[in-house]
């Protein structure tokens, strides 16, 4: 199973592509989509187009994102929600299967502790995927963690 994990944001969108075959999981690609400070519709289009390019490049079986939580900064939360909507539109445009997971679900799947901190998540992402260095910034580590979570969860018997 090939999974595209996305950590959406308006300025930065982290992405990670992982493949799971049996008990083996490997990193195929990861990175960051950055948008310049331009008008909102153009920024959202850049995100949409970049996600479409990732889907066309890798042909993942599924896409996964982290469930948005309420935030103290409403403006930031709204911007992330707009970016997420754009990502989901790209999934719909391509008929991509989409799933979302809460932050504790992602942490539980990757670290074994739903209350793990970012350093623990990054450490386990690096270890599980046998990366030579920590995936940075946090948006990228989170996207890989989301992809790992989905690859484990989607293959679990119901």
DSSP file (Angstrom, degrees, kcal/mol; ACC not computed):
  #  RESIDUE AA STRUCTURE BP1 BP2  ACC     N-H-->O    O-->H-N    N-H-->O    O-->H-N    TCO  KAPPA ALPHA  PHI   PSI    X-CA   Y-CA   Z-CA
    1    1 A X              0   0    0      0, 0.0    19,-2.8     0, 0.0     2,-0.5   0.000 360.0 360.0 360.0 132.7    0.0    0.0    0.0
    2    2 A X  E     -A   19   0A   0     17,-0.2    59,-2.4    57,-0.1    60,-1.4  -0.937 360.0-170.2-108.6 122.8    1.3    3.4   -1.0
    3    3 A X  E     -Ab  18  62A   0     15,-2.9    15,-2.3    -2,-0.5     2,-0.6  -0.941  17.1-152.6-121.6 134.4    0.1    6.3    1.3
    4    4 A X  E     -Ab  17  63A   0     58,-2.6    60,-2.4    -2,-0.4     2,-0.4  -0.924  16.7-162.6-101.4 113.8    0.4   10.0    0.9
    5    5 A X  E     -Ab  16  64A   0     11,-3.5    11,-2.1    -2,-0.6     2,-0.4  -0.822   6.1-166.6 -97.3 137.0    0.3   11.8    4.2
    6    6 A X  E     -Ab  15  65A   0     58,-2.4    60,-0.6    -2,-0.4     2,-0.6  -0.986  18.8-168.4-128.4 131.8   -0.4   15.5    4.3
    7    7 A X  E     -A   14   0A   0      7,-2.7     7,-2.2    -2,-0.4   136,-0.1  -0.903  31.9-148.7-112.4  97.1    0.1   18.0    7.1
    8    8 A X        +     0   0    0     -2,-0.6     2,-0.3     5,-0.2     5,-0.2  -0.306  31.0 147.0 -77.2 150.8   -1.8   21.1    5.7
    9    9 A X        -     0   0    0      1,-0.1    71,-0.1    70,-0.1    -2,-0.0  -0.941  49.7-119.1-165.3 163.4   -1.1   24.7    6.4
   10   10 A X  S    S+     0   0    0     -2,-0.3     3,-0.1    66,-0.1    -1,-0.1   0.895 113.4  30.1 -79.7 -40.4   -1.4   27.9    4.4
   11   11 A X  S    S+     0   0    0      1,-0.3    24,-2.3    23,-0.1     2,-0.4   0.858 133.5  20.3 -84.3 -38.0    2.3   28.8    4.4
   12   12 A X  E     - C   0  34A   0     22,-0.2     2,-0.5     2,-0.0    -1,-0.3  -0.998  58.1-168.6-138.3 133.6    3.7   25.3    4.5
   13   13 A X  E     - C   0  33A   0     20,-2.5    20,-2.8    -2,-0.4     2,-0.3  -0.975  16.3-151.4-119.7 115.4    2.2   21.9    3.6
   14   14 A X  E     -AC   7  32A   0     -7,-2.2    -7,-2.7    -2,-0.5     2,-0.3  -0.638  16.7-174.5 -83.0 143.5    4.2   18.9    4.7
   15   15 A X  E     +AC   6  31A   0     16,-2.4    16,-2.1    -2,-0.3     2,-0.3  -0.985  10.7 179.4-137.6 151.8    4.0   15.7    2.7
   16   16 A X  E     -AC   5  30A   0    -11,-2.1   -11,-3.5    -2,-0.3     2,-0.5  -0.977  11.9-157.8-149.9 137.0    5.3   12.2    3.0
   17   17 A X  E     +AC   4  29A   0     12,-3.3    11,-3.1    -2,-0.3    12,-1.4  -0.971  18.8 175.9-117.9 122.4    4.8    9.1    0.8
   18   18 A X  E     -AC   3  27A   0    -15,-2.3   -15,-2.9    -2,-0.5     2,-0.4  -0.944  18.0-149.9-126.9 149.2    5.3    5.7    2.4
   19   19 A X  E     -AC   2  26A   0      7,-2.7     7,-2.6    -2,-0.4     2,-0.5  -0.961   9.1-166.1-117.3 133.4    4.9    2.2    1.1
   20   20 A X  E     + C   0  25A   0    -19,-2.8     2,-0.4    -2,-0.4     5,-0.2  -0.981  10.9 173.1-121.0 125.9    4.0   -0.7    3.3
   21   21 A X  E >   - C   0  24A   0      3,-2.6     3,-2.1    -2,-0.5     2,-0.2  -0.963  69.3 -46.8-128.4 112.3    4.4   -4.3    2.1
   22   22 A X  T 3  S-     0   0    0     -2,-0.4     0, 0.0     1,-0.3     0, 0.0  -0.474 123.6 -22.8  61.9-126.3    3.6   -6.8    4.9
   23   23 A X  T 3  S+     0   0    0     -2,-0.2     2,-0.4    -3,-0.1    -1,-0.3   0.460 118.7  99.0 -93.8  -1.2    5.5   -5.7    7.9
   24   24 A X  E <   -C   21   0A   0     -3,-2.1    -3,-2.6     2,-0.0     2,-0.4  -0.722  49.6-176.5 -91.4 133.2    8.0   -3.6    5.9
   25   25 A X  E     -C   20   0A   0     -2,-0.4     2,-0.3   103,-0.3    -5,-0.2  -0.992   3.9-179.9-128.5 136.0    7.5    0.1    5.6
   26   26 A X  E     -C   19   0A   0     -7,-2.6    -7,-2.7    -2,-0.4     2,-0.5  -0.970  28.8-117.2-137.7 151.9    9.7    2.4    3.5
   27   27 A X  E     +C   18   0A   0    102,-0.5    -9,-0.2    -2,-0.3     3,-0.1  -0.742  27.0 174.8 -87.1 128.8    9.9    6.1    2.7
   28   28 A X  E     -     0   0A   0    -11,-3.1     2,-0.3    -2,-0.5   -10,-0.2   0.797  65.1 -19.8 -99.0 -41.5    9.4    6.9   -0.9
   29   29 A X  E     +C   17   0A   0    -12,-1.4   -12,-3.3     2,-0.0    -1,-0.4  -0.981  56.7 175.4-163.7 153.2    9.4   10.7   -0.8
   30   30 A X  E     +C   16   0A   0     -2,-0.3     2,-0.3   -14,-0.2   -14,-0.2  -0.973  18.5 119.8-159.8 159.4    8.9   13.6    1.6
   31   31 A X  E     -C   15   0A   0    -16,-2.1   -16,-2.4    -2,-0.3     2,-0.4  -0.987  47.9 -77.7 171.6-163.8    9.1   17.4    1.5
   32   32 A X  E     -C   14   0A   0     -2,-0.3     2,-0.6   -18,-0.2   -18,-0.2  -0.990  17.6-150.4-134.3 132.5    7.5   20.7    1.9
   33   33 A X  E     -C   13   0A   0    -20,-2.8   -20,-2.5    -2,-0.4     2,-0.4  -0.927  24.6-166.4 -99.1 119.1    5.2   22.8   -0.3
   34   34 A X  E     -C   12   0A   0     -2,-0.6     2,-0.4   -22,-0.2   -22,-0.2  -0.870   5.7-158.6-109.1 140.9    5.8   26.4    0.5
   35   35 A X        -     0   0    0    -24,-2.3     8,-0.1    -2,-0.4     2,-0.0  -0.951  16.1-127.2-117.7 139.8    3.5   29.3   -0.6
   36   36 A X        -     0   0    0     -2,-0.4     2,-2.1     1,-0.1     7,-0.0  -0.313  40.0 -89.9 -75.0 165.7    4.5   32.9   -0.9
   37   37 A X  S    S+     0   0    0     -2,-0.0     2,-0.2     6,-0.0    -1,-0.1  -0.551  81.1 128.9 -79.0  81.6    2.6   35.7    0.7
   38   38 A X        -     0   0    0     -2,-2.1     5,-0.1     1,-0.2    -3,-0.0  -0.634  67.9 -48.4-122.7-177.5    0.2   36.3   -2.2
   39   39 A X     >  -     0   0    0     -2,-0.2     4,-2.1     1,-0.1     3,-0.5  -0.214  56.8-115.9 -56.9 144.1   -3.6   36.6   -2.4
   40   40 A X  H  > S+     0   0    0      1,-0.2     4,-2.7     2,-0.2     5,-0.3   0.876 111.4  53.2 -52.6 -48.5   -5.4   33.7   -0.7
   41   41 A X  H  > S+     0   0    0      1,-0.2     4,-2.0     2,-0.2    -1,-0.2   0.898 110.9  47.7 -58.4 -38.5   -7.0   32.2   -3.8
   42   42 A X  H  > S+     0   0    0     -3,-0.5     4,-2.2     2,-0.2    -1,-0.2   0.880 110.9  51.2 -68.9 -37.4   -3.7   32.0   -5.6
   43   43 A X  H  X S+     0   0    0     -4,-2.1     4,-2.1     2,-0.2    -2,-0.2   0.932 110.6  48.5 -63.3 -44.9   -2.0   30.4   -2.5
   44   44 A X  H  X S+     0   0    0     -4,-2.7     4,-2.7     1,-0.2    -2,-0.2   0.879 109.8  52.5 -64.1 -37.0   -4.8   27.8   -2.3
   45   45 A X  H  X S+     0   0    0     -4,-2.0     4,-3.0    -5,-0.3     5,-0.2   0.906 107.1  52.8 -64.8 -40.9   -4.4   27.1   -6.1
   46   46 A X  H  X S+     0   0    0     -4,-2.2     4,-2.3     2,-0.2    -2,-0.2   0.919 111.5  46.2 -59.3 -43.4   -0.6   26.6   -5.6
   47   47 A X  H  X S+     0   0    0     -4,-2.1     4,-2.5     2,-0.2     5,-0.2   0.946 113.3  49.1 -63.4 -48.5   -1.4   24.0   -2.8
   48   48 A X  H  X S+     0   0    0     -4,-2.7     4,-2.4     1,-0.2    -2,-0.2   0.935 113.5  46.0 -56.2 -49.8   -4.0   22.3   -4.9
   49   49 A X  H  X S+     0   0    0     -4,-3.0     4,-2.2     1,-0.2    -1,-0.2   0.887 112.1  50.9 -63.9 -39.8   -1.7   22.0   -8.0
   50   50 A X  H  X S+     0   0    0     -4,-2.3     4,-2.0    -5,-0.2    -1,-0.2   0.895 110.9  48.1 -66.3 -39.6    1.2   20.8   -5.9
   51   51 A X  H  X S+     0   0    0     -4,-2.5     4,-2.3     2,-0.2    -2,-0.2   0.905 110.0  52.5 -67.7 -40.2   -0.9   18.1   -4.3
   52   52 A X  H  X S+     0   0    0     -4,-2.4     4,-2.7    -5,-0.2    -2,-0.2   0.913 108.1  52.0 -59.2 -41.6   -2.2   17.0   -7.7
   53   53 A X  H  X S+     0   0    0     -4,-2.2     4,-2.4     1,-0.2    -2,-0.2   0.902 108.6  50.4 -61.3 -41.3    1.4   16.8   -8.9
   54   54 A X  H  X S+     0   0    0     -4,-2.0     4,-2.5     2,-0.2     5,-0.4   0.913 111.5  48.0 -62.7 -42.1    2.3   14.5   -6.0
   55   55 A X  H  X S+     0   0    0     -4,-2.3     4,-2.5     1,-0.2    -2,-0.2   0.921 113.8  46.6 -64.5 -43.9   -0.6   12.3   -6.7
   56   56 A X  H  < S+     0   0    0     -4,-2.7    -2,-0.2     1,-0.2    -1,-0.2   0.858 115.0  47.7 -66.6 -35.0    0.3   12.1  -10.4
   57   57 A X  H  < S+     0   0    0     -4,-2.4    -2,-0.2    -5,-0.2    -1,-0.2   0.910 127.3  22.0 -71.5 -43.4    3.9   11.4   -9.6
   58   58 A X  H  < S-     0   0    0     -4,-2.5    -2,-0.2    -5,-0.2    -3,-0.2   0.676  82.4-145.8-104.0 -20.1    3.4    8.7   -7.0
   59   59 A X     <  -     0   0    0     -4,-2.5   -57,-0.1    -5,-0.4    -4,-0.1   0.945  27.8-162.1  50.8  55.7   -0.1    7.3   -7.7
   60   60 A X        -     0   0    0     -5,-0.2   -57,-0.2    -6,-0.2    -1,-0.1  -0.267  23.3-136.0 -67.1 155.4   -0.8    6.6   -4.0
   61   61 A X  S    S+     0   0    0    -59,-2.4    36,-0.6     1,-0.2     2,-0.3   0.762  84.1   4.7 -77.4 -27.2   -3.5    4.2   -3.0
   62   62 A X  E     -bd   3  97A   0    -60,-1.4   -58,-2.6    34,-0.1     2,-0.4  -0.986  60.0-140.1-155.4 158.9   -4.7    6.6   -0.3
   63   63 A X  E     -bd   4  98A   0     34,-2.7    36,-1.9    -2,-0.3     2,-0.4  -0.960  19.9-170.6-121.7 143.6   -4.3   10.0    1.2
   64   64 A X  E     +bd   5  99A   0    -60,-2.4   -58,-2.4    -2,-0.4     2,-0.3  -0.990   5.3 180.0-135.6 145.8   -4.4   10.7    5.0
   65   65 A X  E     -bd   6 100A   0     34,-2.0    36,-1.9    -2,-0.4     2,-0.4  -0.877  34.1-100.9-133.6 167.7   -4.5   13.9    7.0
   66   66 A X  E     - d   0 101A   0    -60,-0.6    36,-0.2    -2,-0.3     2,-0.2  -0.755  42.5-107.9 -90.7 138.1   -4.6   14.7   10.7
   67   67 A X        -     0   0    0     34,-3.3    36,-0.3    -2,-0.4     2,-0.2  -0.438  38.4-115.4 -64.2 132.6   -8.0   15.8   12.1
   68   68 A X        -     0   0    0     -2,-0.2     2,-0.3    34,-0.1    -1,-0.1  -0.491  28.8-154.2 -72.5 137.4   -8.0   19.5   12.8
   69   69 A X        -     0   0    0     -2,-0.2     2,-0.1     1,-0.1    -1,-0.0  -0.778  30.7 -90.4-106.5 155.6   -8.4   20.4   16.4
   70   70 A X        -     0   0    0     -2,-0.3     2,-0.3     1,-0.0    -1,-0.1  -0.400  48.7-155.5 -62.7 141.4   -9.9   23.6   17.8
   71   71 A X        -     0   0    0      1,-0.1     6,-0.0    -2,-0.1    -1,-0.0  -0.846  25.8-128.8-121.9 155.6   -7.1   26.2   18.2
   72   72 A X  S    S+     0   0    0     -2,-0.3     2,-1.0     1,-0.2     3,-0.1   0.845 102.9  65.0 -69.7 -32.9   -6.8   29.3   20.4
   73   73 A X     >  -     0   0    0      1,-0.2     4,-2.3     2,-0.1    -1,-0.2  -0.787  68.8-172.3 -93.9  99.1   -5.8   31.3   17.3
   74   74 A X  H  > S+     0   0    0     -2,-1.0     4,-2.5     1,-0.2     5,-0.2   0.863  82.0  55.8 -61.6 -38.5   -9.0   31.3   15.2
   75   75 A X  H  > S+     0   0    0      2,-0.2     4,-2.2     1,-0.2    -1,-0.2   0.930 109.4  45.8 -61.9 -45.7   -7.4   32.9   12.2
   76   76 A X  H  > S+     0   0    0      1,-0.2     4,-2.4     2,-0.2    -1,-0.2   0.919 112.2  51.8 -62.6 -43.7   -4.6   30.3   12.1
   77   77 A X  H  X S+     0   0    0     -4,-2.3     4,-2.2     1,-0.2    -2,-0.2   0.884 109.5  49.6 -60.5 -39.6   -7.2   27.5   12.4
   78   78 A X  H  X S+     0   0    0     -4,-2.5     4,-2.3     2,-0.2    -1,-0.2   0.905 109.8  51.2 -66.4 -41.2   -9.3   29.0    9.6
   79   79 A X  H  X S+     0   0    0     -4,-2.2     4,-2.3     2,-0.2    -2,-0.2   0.913 110.9  47.9 -62.8 -42.4   -6.2   29.2    7.3
   80   80 A X  H  X S+     0   0    0     -4,-2.4     4,-2.7     1,-0.2    -1,-0.2   0.904 110.5  52.4 -64.7 -40.4   -5.4   25.5    8.0
   81   81 A X  H  X S+     0   0    0     -4,-2.2     4,-2.4     2,-0.2    -2,-0.2   0.889 108.9  50.2 -62.8 -39.0   -9.0   24.5    7.4
   82   82 A X  H  X S+     0   0    0     -4,-2.3     4,-1.8     2,-0.2    -2,-0.2   0.923 111.8  47.6 -64.3 -43.8   -8.9   26.4    4.0
   83   83 A X  H  X S+     0   0    0     -4,-2.3     4,-2.1     1,-0.2    -2,-0.2   0.906 110.9  51.7 -63.7 -41.0   -5.6   24.6    3.1
   84   84 A X  H  X S+     0   0    0     -4,-2.7     4,-2.7     1,-0.2     5,-0.2   0.912 106.7  53.8 -61.6 -42.5   -7.1   21.2    4.1
   85   85 A X  H  X S+     0   0    0     -4,-2.4     4,-1.9     1,-0.2    -1,-0.2   0.888 108.3  49.9 -58.4 -39.1  -10.2   21.9    1.9
   86   86 A X  H  X S+     0   0    0     -4,-1.8     4,-1.8     2,-0.2    -1,-0.2   0.896 110.2  49.7 -66.5 -41.0   -7.8   22.5   -1.0
   87   87 A X  H  X S+     0   0    0     -4,-2.1     4,-1.8     1,-0.2    -2,-0.2   0.914 110.9  49.7 -63.0 -43.3   -6.0   19.2   -0.3
   88   88 A X  H  X S+     0   0    0     -4,-2.7     4,-2.6     1,-0.2    -1,-0.2   0.841 105.9  56.7 -67.2 -32.4   -9.3   17.3   -0.1
   89   89 A X  H  X S+     0   0    0     -4,-1.9     4,-2.8     2,-0.2    -1,-0.2   0.910 105.6  51.0 -63.0 -41.3  -10.4   18.9   -3.4
   90   90 A X  H  X S+     0   0    0     -4,-1.8     4,-1.1     2,-0.2     6,-0.2   0.899 110.0  50.2 -62.1 -39.7   -7.2   17.5   -5.0
   91   91 A X  H  X>S+     0   0    0     -4,-1.8     5,-2.7     1,-0.2     4,-0.5   0.932 112.6  46.4 -62.6 -45.1   -8.1   14.0   -3.5
   92   92 A X  H ><5S+     0   0    0     -4,-2.6     3,-1.0     1,-0.2    -2,-0.2   0.889 106.3  59.1 -64.9 -39.1  -11.7   14.3   -4.9
   93   93 A X  H 3<5S+     0   0    0     -4,-2.8    -1,-0.2     1,-0.2    -2,-0.2   0.809 115.3  35.8 -58.5 -29.9  -10.4   15.5   -8.3
   94   94 A X  H 3<5S-     0   0    0     -4,-1.1    -1,-0.2    -3,-0.5    -2,-0.2   0.371 111.1-114.1-107.3   2.8   -8.4   12.2   -8.6
   95   95 A X  T <<5 +     0   0    0     -3,-1.0    -3,-0.2    -4,-0.5     2,-0.2   0.746  56.5 170.2  70.4  22.4  -10.8    9.8   -6.9
   96   96 A X      < -     0   0    0     -5,-2.7     2,-0.2    -6,-0.2    -1,-0.2  -0.446  37.7-119.8 -71.9 135.3   -8.3    9.3   -4.1
   97   97 A X  E     -d   62   0A   0    -36,-0.6   -34,-2.7    -2,-0.2     2,-0.4  -0.566  36.3-162.0 -68.8 136.6   -9.4    7.5   -1.0
   98   98 A X  E     +d   63   0A   0     -2,-0.2     2,-0.3   -36,-0.2   -34,-0.2  -0.971  15.9 174.4-129.7 141.3   -9.0    9.8    2.0
   99   99 A X  E     -d   64   0A   0    -36,-1.9   -34,-2.0    -2,-0.4     2,-0.3  -0.962  12.9-153.3-137.1 155.7   -8.8    9.2    5.8
  100  100 A X  E     -d   65   0A   0     -2,-0.3     2,-0.3   -36,-0.2   -34,-0.2  -0.969   6.4-165.7-131.6 151.7   -8.2   11.4    8.8
  101  101 A X  E     -d   66   0A   0    -36,-1.9   -34,-3.3    -2,-0.3     2,-0.1  -0.977  24.0-114.8-135.1 145.2   -6.8   10.6   12.2
  102  102 A X     >  -     0   0    0     -2,-0.3     4,-2.2   -36,-0.2     3,-0.3  -0.391  36.0-108.1 -72.3 156.8   -6.7   12.5   15.4
  103  103 A X  H  > S+     0   0    0    -36,-0.3     4,-2.5     1,-0.2     5,-0.2   0.903 121.2  51.4 -53.7 -43.3   -3.3   13.6   16.8
  104  104 A X  H  > S+     0   0    0      1,-0.2     4,-2.5     2,-0.2    -1,-0.2   0.876 108.0  52.8 -63.7 -33.5   -3.4   11.0   19.6
  105  105 A X  H  > S+     0   0    0     -3,-0.3     4,-2.3     2,-0.2    -1,-0.2   0.920 110.7  47.1 -64.0 -42.6   -4.2    8.2   17.0
  106  106 A X  H  X S+     0   0    0     -4,-2.2     4,-2.1     2,-0.2     5,-0.3   0.939 114.0  47.1 -63.9 -47.0   -1.2    9.2   14.9
  107  107 A X  H  X>S+     0   0    0     -4,-2.5     4,-3.0     1,-0.2     5,-1.2   0.895 111.8  50.9 -62.3 -40.9    1.1    9.3   18.0
  108  108 A X  H  X5S+     0   0    0     -4,-2.5     4,-0.6     4,-0.2    -1,-0.2   0.913 112.0  47.2 -62.7 -43.2   -0.3    6.0   19.2
  109  109 A X  H  <5S+     0   0    0     -4,-2.3    -1,-0.2    -5,-0.2    -2,-0.2   0.865 123.3  32.4 -67.1 -36.5    0.4    4.3   15.8
  110  110 A X  H  <5S+     0   0    0     -4,-2.1    -2,-0.2    -5,-0.2    -3,-0.2   0.880 136.6  17.9 -91.0 -42.1    3.9    5.7   15.5
  111  111 A X  H  <5S-     0   0    0     -4,-3.0    -3,-0.2    -5,-0.3    -2,-0.1   0.727  94.1-119.8-103.4 -28.1    5.2    5.9   19.0
  112  112 A X  S  <<S+     0   0    0     -5,-1.2     2,-0.3    -4,-0.6    -4,-0.2   0.553  90.0  87.5  92.2  10.2    2.9    3.6   21.0
  113  113 A X    >   -     0   0    0     -6,-0.9     3,-1.8    -9,-0.1    -2,-0.2  -0.926  64.1-155.1-145.8 114.0    1.8    6.5   23.2
  114  114 A X  T 3  S+     0   0    0     -2,-0.3    -7,-0.2     1,-0.3    -6,-0.2   0.578  97.6  53.2 -66.7  -9.4   -1.1    8.9   22.3
  115  115 A X  T 3  S+     0   0    0     -8,-0.1    -1,-0.3    -7,-0.0   -11,-0.1   0.164  79.3 138.5-109.1  16.9    0.5   11.6   24.4
  116  116 A X    <   -     0   0    0     -3,-1.8     2,-0.1   -12,-0.1    -9,-0.1  -0.202  49.7-123.8 -61.3 151.9    3.9   11.5   22.8
  117  117 A X     >  -     0   0    0      1,-0.1     4,-2.1   -10,-0.1     3,-0.3  -0.423  29.3 -97.1 -91.5 174.0    5.7   14.8   22.2
  118  118 A X  H  > S+     0   0    0      1,-0.2     4,-2.8     2,-0.2     5,-0.2   0.855 122.1  55.6 -60.6 -37.6    7.0   16.0   18.8
  119  119 A X  H  > S+     0   0    0      1,-0.2     4,-2.4     2,-0.2    -1,-0.2   0.905 108.6  47.8 -63.4 -40.4   10.6   14.8   19.5
  120  120 A X  H  > S+     0   0    0     -3,-0.3     4,-2.3     2,-0.2    -2,-0.2   0.904 112.5  49.1 -66.3 -41.3    9.4   11.3   20.2
  121  121 A X  H  X S+     0   0    0     -4,-2.1     4,-2.6     2,-0.2    -2,-0.2   0.943 112.5  47.6 -63.0 -47.6    7.3   11.3   17.0
  122  122 A X  H  X S+     0   0    0     -4,-2.8     4,-2.4     1,-0.2    13,-0.3   0.911 111.1  51.9 -60.6 -43.2   10.2   12.5   14.9
  123  123 A X  H  X S+     0   0    0     -4,-2.4     4,-2.2    -5,-0.2    -1,-0.2   0.926 112.9  44.2 -58.7 -46.6   12.5   10.0   16.5
  124  124 A X  H  X S+     0   0    0     -4,-2.3     4,-3.3     2,-0.2     5,-0.3   0.858 110.6  54.1 -71.7 -34.8   10.2    7.1   15.7
  125  125 A X  H  X S+     0   0    0     -4,-2.6     4,-2.1     2,-0.2     6,-0.2   0.953 111.4  46.6 -60.2 -47.9    9.4    8.3   12.2
  126  126 A X  H  X>S+     0   0    0     -4,-2.4     5,-2.2    -5,-0.2     4,-0.5   0.916 116.6  44.3 -59.4 -43.9   13.2    8.4   11.5
  127  127 A X  H ><5S+     0   0    0     -4,-2.2     3,-0.8     3,-0.2    -2,-0.2   0.931 113.2  48.5 -69.2 -46.9   13.6    4.9   13.0
  128  128 A X  H 3<5S+     0   0    0     -4,-3.3  -103,-0.3     1,-0.2    -1,-0.2   0.860 119.7  38.7 -62.6 -35.5   10.6    3.2   11.4
  129  129 A X  H 3<5S-     0   0    0     -4,-2.1  -102,-0.5    -5,-0.3    -1,-0.2   0.411 105.4-126.7 -97.0   1.7   11.6    4.6    7.9
  130  130 A X  T <<5 +     0   0    0     -3,-0.8    -3,-0.2    -4,-0.5     2,-0.2   0.898  45.1 174.3  53.8  45.2   15.4    4.1    8.4
  131  131 A X      < -     0   0    0     -5,-2.2    -1,-0.2    -6,-0.2     3,-0.1  -0.541  37.4-133.8 -81.1 149.5   16.1    7.7    7.5
  132  132 A X  S    S+     0   0    0     -2,-0.2     2,-0.3     1,-0.1    -1,-0.1   0.751  86.7  12.7 -74.8 -24.4   19.6    9.0    7.8
  133  133 A X  S    S-     0   0    0     -7,-0.1     2,-0.1     3,-0.0    -1,-0.1  -0.943  96.6 -75.7-145.8 166.7   18.5   12.2    9.6
  134  134 A X        -     0   0    0     -2,-0.3     2,-0.4     1,-0.1   -11,-0.1  -0.407  50.9-114.3 -63.0 135.2   15.4   13.6   11.3
  135  135 A X        -     0   0    0    -13,-0.3     2,-0.3    -2,-0.1     6,-0.3  -0.593  48.6-121.7 -70.4 129.3   12.8   14.8    8.8
  136  136 A X  S    S+     0   0    0     -2,-0.4     2,-0.2     4,-0.1    -3,-0.0  -0.951  70.3  28.2-134.5 152.3   12.5   18.5    9.1
  137  137 A X  S >> S-     0   0    0     -2,-0.3     4,-1.6  -123,-0.0     3,-1.2   0.603  83.4-109.6 -75.4-170.2   10.6   20.8    9.6
  138  138 A X  H 3> S+     0   0    0      1,-0.3     4,-3.0     2,-0.2     5,-0.2   0.814 116.2  65.2 -55.1 -33.3    7.9   19.4   11.9
  139  139 A X  H 3> S+     0   0    0      1,-0.2     4,-2.0     2,-0.2    -1,-0.3   0.884 104.6  45.1 -58.4 -38.5    5.3   19.6    9.1
  140  140 A X  H <> S+     0   0    0     -3,-1.2     4,-2.4     2,-0.2    -1,-0.2   0.922 112.8  49.0 -72.4 -45.5    7.3   17.0    7.2
  141  141 A X  H  X S+     0   0    0     -4,-1.6     4,-2.3    -6,-0.3    -2,-0.2   0.905 112.6  49.7 -60.1 -41.1    7.7   14.7   10.2
  142  142 A X  H  X S+     0   0    0     -4,-3.0     4,-2.5     2,-0.2    -1,-0.2   0.908 109.0  51.3 -64.5 -42.1    4.0   15.0   10.9
  143  143 A X  H  X S+     0   0    0     -4,-2.0     4,-2.2    -5,-0.2  -127,-0.3   0.911 111.6  47.1 -62.7 -42.4    3.1   14.2    7.3
  144  144 A X  H  X S+     0   0    0     -4,-2.4     4,-2.6     2,-0.2    -1,-0.2   0.902 111.2  51.9 -64.8 -40.3    5.3   11.1    7.4
  145  145 A X  H  X S+     0   0    0     -4,-2.3     4,-2.7     2,-0.2    -2,-0.2   0.901 109.3  50.2 -62.3 -40.6    3.8   10.1   10.8
  146  146 A X  H  X S+     0   0    0     -4,-2.5     4,-2.4     2,-0.2    -1,-0.2   0.913 111.2  48.6 -63.6 -43.2    0.2   10.5    9.3
  147  147 A X  H  X S+     0   0    0     -4,-2.2     4,-2.4     2,-0.2    -2,-0.2   0.906 112.2  48.8 -64.2 -41.5    1.2    8.3    6.4
  148  148 A X  H  X S+     0   0    0     -4,-2.6     4,-2.0     2,-0.2     5,-0.2   0.940 109.9  52.4 -61.9 -47.2    2.7    5.6    8.7
  149  149 A X  H  X S+     0   0    0     -4,-2.7     4,-3.0     1,-0.2     5,-0.2   0.929 111.8  45.7 -54.4 -48.8   -0.5    5.7   10.8
  150  150 A X  H  X S+     0   0    0     -4,-2.4     4,-3.2     1,-0.2     5,-0.3   0.907 108.6  55.3 -65.0 -40.3   -2.7    5.2    7.8
  151  151 A X  H  < S+     0   0    0     -4,-2.4     4,-0.5     1,-0.2    -1,-0.2   0.857 115.1  40.1 -63.3 -32.7   -0.5    2.4    6.4
  152  152 A X  H  < S+     0   0    0     -4,-2.0     3,-0.4    -5,-0.2     4,-0.3   0.922 119.8  43.9 -76.6 -46.8   -0.8    0.5    9.7
  153  153 A X  H >< S+     0   0    0     -4,-3.0     3,-1.1     1,-0.2    -2,-0.2   0.877 109.7  54.3 -68.4 -39.8   -4.5    1.3   10.3
  154  154 A X  T 3< S+     0   0    0     -4,-3.2    -1,-0.2     1,-0.3    -3,-0.1   0.732 110.7  46.8 -70.2 -21.3   -5.8    0.6    6.8
  155  155 A X  T 3  S+     0   0    0     -4,-0.5    -1,-0.3    -3,-0.4     2,-0.2   0.399  87.8 107.3-101.8   2.7   -4.2   -2.9    6.8
  156  156 A X  S <  S-     0   0    0     -3,-1.1     2,-0.1    -4,-0.3    -3,-0.0  -0.584  80.5-106.4 -78.0 141.6   -5.6   -3.9   10.2
  157  157 A X              0   0    0     -2,-0.2    -1,-0.1     1,-0.1    -2,-0.1  -0.429 360.0 360.0 -65.0 142.0   -8.4   -6.4   10.2
  158  158 A X              0   0    0     -2,-0.1    -1,-0.1    -3,-0.0    -2,-0.0   0.454 360.0 360.0 -85.0 360.0  -11.7   -4.7   11.1
